[in-house]
Each structure stands twice: as C-alpha cells, then as structure tokens.
Amino acid sequence: MATEPNEAQKIAAMIHTLRDRENMTQVALAEKAGTTQACVSRIEAGVDMVTLPMLKSVLGGLGYSLRLVVSRKLSEYETTL
C-alpha cells in the first residue's frame, strides 16, 4: 500500500509540473527566482521543506503568485454551504 506524499513532496510535484508547463529548465527557473539550480533541484525532489519566501520567489520565477488561505478546520458536525 502506497503512503500519501508529505507536504514537501506535494509542493515538489507542483513546482515540477508548473516548470514543465512553462517549458523551463531548472537553471532558467533558478535565475528568475534568484537562487541556484541545486536549490530548485532539492525543492523538486522534496528533500527540503521550502520556506514561504523561497516558494514565493520560485513561483514568481514561473509567472505565478502565492496566495495563502487560512481557515478553521471543520468538526465532523459542521458543514460548509
């Protein structure tokens, strides 16, 4: 039975997918994000949990912005309309 990916792995997959969609190399993304290819590689491998400032830079380099939404977790008795 496969285990569910952790948060770093989910972010890694998202960054890799977006970079592929933009037909961008890790080197090109690193230059646009103001970091190194090795850093982009570690993020995409899910090795390191990326910080919010770095995620913002990487997404910006891909032409995306970061929007953070915080909401209250619903109990089993609550519902959304």
C-alpha positions in Angstrom: 0.0 0.0 0.0 1.5 3.4 -1.0 1.9 6.1 1.5 0.4 9.5 1.0 3.0 12.1 0.0 4.1 14.6 2.7 3.8 18.4 2.2 7.3 18.8 0.8 6.6 16.1 -1.8 3.3 17.8 -2.8 5.0 21.1 -3.2 7.8 19.4 -5.1 5.3 17.9 -7.6 3.5 21.2 -8.0 6.7 23.1 -8.8 8.0 20.4 -11.2 4.6 20.4 -13.0 4.4 24.2 -13.3 8.0 24.3 -14.6 7.3 21.7 -17.2 4.2 23.6 -18.3 6.3 26.7 -18.8 9.0 24.6 -20.7 11.6 26.0 -18.3 14.8 24.3 -17.2 15.9 24.3 -13.6 18.7 26.6 -14.4 16.4 29.1 -16.1 14.0 28.9 -13.1 16.8 29.4 -10.7 18.0 32.5 -12.5 14.5 34.0 -12.5 13.9 33.1 -8.8 17.3 34.4 -7.7 18.6 31.1 -6.5 20.7 28.2 -7.7 19.8 25.2 -9.8 20.8 23.0 -6.9 18.2 24.7 -4.7 15.5 24.2 -7.4 16.5 20.6 -7.7 16.3 20.0 -3.9 12.8 21.6 -3.9 11.6 19.5 -6.8 13.0 16.3 -5.2 11.1 17.1 -2.0 14.3 16.8 0.0 13.9 20.1 1.8 10.7 21.8 3.0 10.8 25.1 1.1 10.3 28.3 3.1 7.5 30.7 2.2 9.8 33.4 0.9 11.6 30.8 -1.3 8.3 29.4 -2.6 7.2 32.9 -3.4 10.4 33.5 -5.4 10.2 30.2 -7.2 6.5 30.7 -8.1 7.3 34.3 -9.2 10.0 33.0 -11.5 7.4 30.7 -13.0 5.0 33.6 -13.5 2.7 32.7 -10.6 1.9 34.3 -7.3 1.5 32.8 -3.9 -1.8 33.3 -2.1 -2.2 31.8 1.4 -5.6 31.0 2.8 -6.2 30.2 6.4 -9.5 28.7 7.5 -10.9 27.0 10.5 -10.9 23.2 10.4 -14.5 21.9 10.4 -15.5 19.4 13.0 -17.4 16.4 11.9 -20.7 18.2 12.9 -20.0 21.4 10.9 -20.5 21.9 7.2 -19.9 24.5 4.6 -22.7 25.9 2.5 
